[in-house]
């Protein structure tokens, strides 16, 4: 196993008295304890058990990978602000050296002297305690209201910074800047649903389904969920396209439109279709339609400012163009920052929509299996049907609405093709096949880079949260990823990324060098 902090440093196993074998990092002093081992290292085990069980109720997701399973761990807080990391799949704990000292002091361990290389002291007892580690703890998601508020405040603060800059240095009229910005936001929100209605009908042959055209099982399911949430039944649209896709848009939960593709209806089972629709209803219930429209307006406005100021700078005299050019550069930088904030915000809301679907269907495994079929292409179908799905995916008729969909085809499209080709060779899809595909998402640093630029989390990360939710609901998870990462891939990634970034850096630097040369 490797240290999750140092990444390239192997953990050293050291047996201590009491039948405990601990793994620790010589570089940072971090300690890995398997399930239940912490209670062999403290004297007051009842208090430690009680505090741990309480702390696990507020487990927060992090990006720190478990040394045992290589999946993100959750962070929990013991009393006295002792922060440690918890692996949901294995029940293990990752504890910093100082945190371990605080735990041992708090729960009054024995006073045996420390050994030179051991991060913890042994205890005299060799009797294992009669304790079962809690492992049915639901991973906490970020508070949706707080994160939404902070994101929107930050985005509009960024927009405000640029407006102030424009008024002070670029000679932009303050009334035009402020009023024009808010009018653009309002216009986008009010007009965009109608534009989507028209474009989906014209370009994708979308049609609204009448009540008797909606499958009976799906209609009953939608009505049940909508009655529980006290919202109107959303209008259901169908796109005659083989690419599996689903998305929602509108003004509010009661005016939501949910659009499904023919490919999705053909590919998934009835329960899986219901899970996908529940995911989209979750977006509506959480007001994602409105909030994402408000968030996406900021980078849109900043980019339009950038384009307009760039044009003015090219056409103005030198004294004016310098200030205007600087304003255009600032607008572009703020546009990039706001764009990544919106992507991060979008990924957070996907996790909450997934969780809503898990509770609405009473089995998160249905959405998990749907994501596997849609995103990874690991589904059992007859060859003729597989060929049709593969061709429709390659045609890309519905790719332009992918950002609003159930997954990001730009991130997992290649994996879907890999899964498809494997089936065409006669291999059945099972948990081992799924784990093989998940390794790329969970181990390869390039996956993190793609996720950073995506509206949706990586499917493997979503599967981890859905599997955890299944366990807490006493359901069998679709997959339990417990493979061990054989090595760190960050060194190869850094070299690849430098090669990847060189052409971009060259294109950016040429105009700057040219400007200095002319001056």
KEFIZA-952399 format. One line per field, with one value per residue (C-alpha): x, y, z; residue number from 1. Coordinates in steps of 0.1 Angstrom, whole numbers, plus 2048, in hexadecimal, padded with zeros to 3 digits. Last residue first. Layout:
KEFIZA-952399
X = [X  ...];
Y = [Y  ...];
Z = [Z  ...];
i = [NUM  ...];
***
This chain:
KEFIZA-952399
X = [84B  846  85B  846  826  835  83F  81C  80C  823  81F  7FB  801  821  810  7F4  80E  821  803  800  826  826  807  818  836  820  80A  828  833  80F  809  80F  811  7FE  7DD  7CA  7A8  78C  770  74F  737  712  70B  6F4  6D9  6D7  6CF  6F1  702  6F0  6FB  71F  71B  70B  729  742  72F  730  756  758  742  75A  748  733  737  75A  77B  787  77A  791  7AF  7A5  7A3  7C5  7D3  7CA  7C1  79C  78E  7A5  7A0  77A  77D  78E  775  758  766  76C  748  739  734  736  752  748  75F  742  740  764  75F  741  755  772  759  749  76C  773  752  759  766  756  736  730  714  6EF  6EB  6EC  711  709  6F0  708  70F  6EC  6F3  716  717  72F  716  6FC  714  71C  6F8  6EF  70B  701  6DD  6EA  702  6E7  6EB  6FD  709  72B  72B  73F  729  706  708  71C  707  6E8  6F7  6FE  6DB  6CB  6E4  6D7  6B9  69B  692  68D  6A9  6C4  6B7  6BB  6DE  6E7  6D8  6EE  70D  704  701  725  731  71E  72E  751  748  73A  75A  76F  75C  75F  785  787  771  785  7A4  792  783  7A6  7B5  79A  79F  7C5  7BD  7A6  7C1  7DB  7C2  7BB  7DE  7E5  7C7  7A8  79E  7B0  7A7  783  781  792  77A  75C  769  773  752  740  756  74E  729  72A  741  727  707  711  70B  6E8  6DE  6ED  6D8  6B7  6B9  6CA  6AB  6B1  690  698  6BA  6AA  690  6AE  6BC  699  697  6B8  6AB  68B  69E  6B3  694  684  6A5  6BD  6C9  6A9  69C  6BF  6C3  6A0  6AC  69D  693  686  675  671  656  64D  671  67A  683  689  6A4  6A9  6C0  6C2  6D8  6DF  6EA  6D2  6BE  699  698  67B  66C  65C  64B  651  635  62D  640  637  657  644  62A  646  656  636  62B  64D  64C  628  632  651  63F  624  63C  636  621  5FF  60A  614  639  649  65C  681  68B  6AF  6B6  694  683  6A1  6A9  686  682  6A6  6A0  680  693  6AF  699  691  6B2  6C8  6B4  6B7  6DD  6E1  6CB  6E1  700  6F2  6E5  707  71E  706  701  726  730  750  76F  788  799  77F  75F  76E  781  761  74E  76A  76A  744  745  75D  746  729  73C  746  723  715  72D  729  703  703  71D  709  6E8  6F5  707  725  71D  721  72B  710  71D  717  73A  739  756  74B  75A  761  785  7A2  7B6  7DC  7DD  7FF  7FA  814  81F  816  82B  844  867  878  862  84C  84B  82E  816  7F6  7DB  7C5  7AA  7B3  7D9  7D7  7C0  7D6  7F5  7E3  7D9  7FD  808  7EC  7D1  7C3  7A8  79B  777  77F  765  75E  782  783  79B  7A5  79F  7A2  78F  78E  773  779  774  76D  77B  76F  785  789  790  7B2  7A5  7BF  7D3  7B2  7B4  7B1  798  780  75C  74F  745  72D  71C  73F  748  72D  739  75D  754  741  75D  778  764  75F  783  792  7B5  7BE  7D3  7BD  79F  7B1  7B4  78E  790  7B4  7CA  7E0  7F7  807  82A  830  84F  852  82E  81C  80A  800  7FF  7EB  7EB  7EE  812  81D  823  832  828  839  824  833  83B  831  80F  81D  7FB  7E9  807  80B  800];
Y = [9DF  9C8  9AD  9AF  9AA  98D  97C  97F  974  955  94C  93F  929  91B  914  900  8EC  8E4  8D9  8B5  8AF  8BD  8A8  888  88F  897  878  861  86D  86C  847  839  813  7F3  803  7EA  7DD  7E0  7EF  7E2  7E1  7E2  7E5  7CC  7DF  7E4  809  813  7FA  809  82C  821  811  831  845  82E  82C  852  851  837  84C  869  888  89C  8BE  8B5  8C8  8BE  89B  898  8A2  88A  86E  878  86F  84A  836  83B  841  82A  80F  811  7FF  7E1  7E2  7E0  7C2  7B0  7B8  7A7  7AF  791  78C  783  799  7B1  7B5  7C1  7D9  7E9  7ED  7FE  814  81E  826  83D  84F  854  877  887  874  887  876  878  895  8BB  8BD  8A2  8B8  8BD  898  88E  886  879  860  84B  844  83B  822  812  80F  7FF  7E6  7DD  7D6  7BF  7AE  7A6  7B9  7B6  7D7  7E6  805  819  838  82C  808  810  82E  819  7FF  81A  829  807  800  81E  809  81A  829  84C  847  83E  859  874  867  86A  88D  897  88A  89C  8BD  8BB  8B6  8D5  8EB  8DF  8E6  908  911  905  91D  93A  937  935  953  966  961  96B  98A  994  98F  9A5  9C0  9BF  9C3  9E0  9F1  9EC  9F2  A15  A21  A0E  A1B  A05  9E9  9CC  9D7  9DB  9B7  9A9  9BD  9AE  98A  98D  99D  980  967  979  978  952  94B  95C  94E  92A  930  93F  923  909  917  918  8F5  8E7  8EF  8D1  8C2  8C7  8B6  89A  896  88F  874  866  863  850  839  832  829  811  801  7FC  7ED  802  802  807  824  834  831  840  85F  86F  893  8A0  8C1  8D4  8ED  8E2  8DF  901  913  8F8  8DD  8B8  89E  87A  869  847  84D  83C  85B  860  87B  877  892  88F  8AD  8AD  8A1  8BE  8C1  8B6  8A1  882  888  88D  86C  859  869  862  83D  839  848  833  812  81C  825  848  84A  84B  86B  87C  87E  89E  89A  89E  89D  8A5  8C5  8D5  8C8  8CA  8ED  8FA  8ED  8F7  91B  91C  910  929  948  950  946  955  975  979  974  98C  9A6  9A2  9A9  9C6  9D7  9D5  9DD  9F6  A09  A09  A17  A05  A1B  9FF  A08  A0F  A03  9E4  9DB  9DF  9C9  9B0  9AD  9AB  98D  97C  985  976  955  955  95C  942  928  931  92E  90E  8FE  909  8FD  8DC  8D2  8BE  898  882  85E  847  831  80C  801  804  7F0  7D1  7CF  7B2  7BD  7A8  79B  7A1  7BB  7CC  7E9  7F2  816  82A  838  81C  825  82E  81C  830  829  816  82D  81A  82B  847  84C  871  86B  84F  864  883  86F  860  883  88E  870  874  859  845  82E  80D  803  7F1  800  820  82A  844  862  873  895  89A  8BA  8B3  898  883  891  87C  880  869  854  856  834  823  804  7FE  81F  832  850  874  886  88D  885  88F  876  886  866  857  86E  860  83C  847  858  839  822  838  83B  815  80E  821  812  81A  807  7E9  7FF  80E  7EC  7EA  7EB  7EE  80A  81F  838  858  862  878  868  847  83E  825  804  7F4  7D0  7C9  7A9  7BB  7C4  7D5  7C7  7E0  7E3  7FF  815  81B  83F  84A  859  870  877  857  842  824  800];
Z = [6E1  6C3  6D4  6F3  6E0  6CC  6EC  6FA  6D9  6D8  6FD  6FB  6DD  6EC  70E  6FB  6E7  707  71C  710  712  736  73E  732  748  766  760  75F  782  78F  787  7A9  7AB  7AE  7B8  7CD  7C2  7DB  7C6  7D3  7B6  7B1  7D6  7E7  7FA  81F  81A  829  811  7F3  7FC  7FD  7DB  7CE  7DB  7CC  7AB  7A8  7AC  791  77A  77B  788  770  760  755  753  776  76E  750  765  781  767  75A  77D  776  795  79B  779  767  781  77B  75A  769  786  76F  75D  77E  789  76B  746  730  716  6F3  6DE  6D9  6FE  701  6E4  6F6  716  704  6F2  712  721  704  70A  72F  731  713  719  739  74C  753  73B  73C  730  716  703  6E6  6E4  6DA  6B5  6BD  6A0  6B4  6CF  6B4  6A4  6C5  6CF  6AE  6B0  6D3  6C7  6AC  6C4  6DE  6FF  720  72C  734  71F  738  73A  731  73D  75D  764  762  779  793  78F  796  7B2  7C5  7D1  7E1  7C0  7CE  7E8  7CE  7B6  7D0  7D7  7B2  7B0  7CE  7BD  79D  7B0  7BC  798  78C  7A6  79C  778  781  795  777  761  77A  77B  755  750  76A  756  736  745  753  730  720  73B  733  70E  716  729  70E  6F2  6FE  6FC  6DC  6C8  6C7  6AE  6BE  6E1  6D8  6CA  6E9  6FF  6EE  6EF  713  71E  70C  720  740  73A  732  74F  766  756  75D  783  77F  767  77E  79B  788  77A  799  7AD  7C4  7BA  795  797  7AB  790  778  78F  793  76D  76D  789  777  757  76C  77B  758  74A  736  713  6FF  714  714  6EE  6E9  6FB  71A  720  741  742  762  769  78C  797  78A  769  750  749  74D  73E  731  718  709  6E5  6CD  6C5  6C1  6DC  6F5  70B  72D  73D  763  77A  791  7B3  7D6  7DB  7E5  7CA  7B0  7BA  7B8  797  787  792  785  763  761  767  74E  732  727  707  719  72B  70B  703  6F7  6D7  6D0  6AB  6B5  6A1  69E  6BD  6D4  6C6  6CD  6F0  6F8  6EC  701  720  71A  717  73B  74B  72F  730  756  755  737  748  768  754  740  75F  770  753  742  763  76A  748  73E  73D  73E  75E  779  76A  75A  77A  78F  776  777  79D  79C  785  79D  7BA  7A5  7A3  7C8  7D4  7BD  7C9  7EE  7EC  7D9  7F1  80F  801  7F5  815  808  806  824  81F  82E  849  848  852  878  885  899  8BC  8D3  8DB  8D0  8ED  8EA  906  90D  8F5  8DB  8D6  8B7  89A  89E  893  8B3  8CB  8E2  907  916  928  91F  90B  91A  8FF  8FA  8FA  8E0  8CA  8CC  8C3  8A6  89A  89C  886  86D  86C  84F  85B  84D  849  828  811  825  82A  846  849  869  879  89F  8A6  8CC  8C6  8A8  885  866  843  828  811  7EB  7DB  7D9  7EC  807  807  806  7EF  7FC  7E6  803  80C  82F  84A  862  86F  871  88E  8A4  89E  8A4  8C5  8D2  8C8  8D8  8F8  8F9  8F1  90E  90D  8E9  8D0  8CB  8C4  8A6  896  890  86A  85E  86B  854  864  857  862  844  835  848  83F  856  854  875  87F  89F  8B3  8D5  8D2  8B2  88F  876  851  83D  826  805  7FB  7D8  7E3  7FE  80D  804  80F  7F9  800];
i = [519  518  517  516  515  514  513  512  511  510  509  508  507  506  505  504  503  502  501  500  499  498  497  496  495  494  493  492  491  490  489  488  487  486  485  484  483  482  481  480  479  478  477  476  475  474  473  472  471  470  469  468  467  466  465  464  463  462  461  460  459  458  457  456  455  454  453  452  451  450  449  448  447  446  445  444  443  442  441  440  439  438  437  436  435  434  433  432  431  430  429  428  427  426  425  424  423  422  421  420  419  418  417  416  415  414  413  412  411  410  409  408  407  406  405  404  403  402  401  400  399  398  397  396  395  394  393  392  391  390  389  388  387  386  385  384  383  382  381  380  379  378  377  376  375  374  373  372  371  370  369  368  367  366  365  364  363  362  361  360  359  358  357  356  355  354  353  352  351  350  349  348  347  346  345  344  343  342  341  340  339  338  337  336  335  334  333  332  331  330  329  328  327  326  325  324  323  322  321  320  319  318  317  316  315  314  313  312  311  310  309  308  307  306  305  304  303  302  301  300  299  298  297  296  295  294  293  292  291  290  289  288  287  286  285  284  283  282  281  280  279  278  277  276  275  274  273  272  271  270  269  268  267  266  265  264  263  262  261  260  259  258  257  256  255  254  253  252  251  250  249  248  247  246  245  244  243  242  241  240  239  238  237  236  235  234  233  232  231  230  229  228  227  226  225  224  223  222  221  220  219  218  217  216  215  214  213  212  211  210  209  208  207  206  205  204  203  202  201  200  199  198  197  196  195  194  193  192  191  190  189  188  187  186  185  184  183  182  181  180  179  178  177  176  175  174  173  172  171  170  169  168  167  166  165  164  163  162  161  160  159  158  157  156  155  154  153  152  151  150  149  148  147  146  145  144  143  142  141  140  139  138  137  136  135  134  133  132  131  130  129  128  127  126  125  124  123  122  121  120  119  118  117  116  115  114  113  112  111  110  109  108  107  106  105  104  103  102  101  100  99  98  97  96  95  94  93  92  91  90  89  88  87  86  85  84  83  82  81  80  79  78  77  76  75  74  73  72  71  70  69  68  67  66  65  64  63  62  61  60  59  58  57  56  55  54  53  52  51  50  49  48  47  46  45  44  43  42  41  40  39  38  37  36  35  34  33  32  31  30  29  28  27  26  25  24  23  22  21  20  19  18  17  16  15  14  13  12  11  10  9  8  7  6  5  4  3  2  1];
***
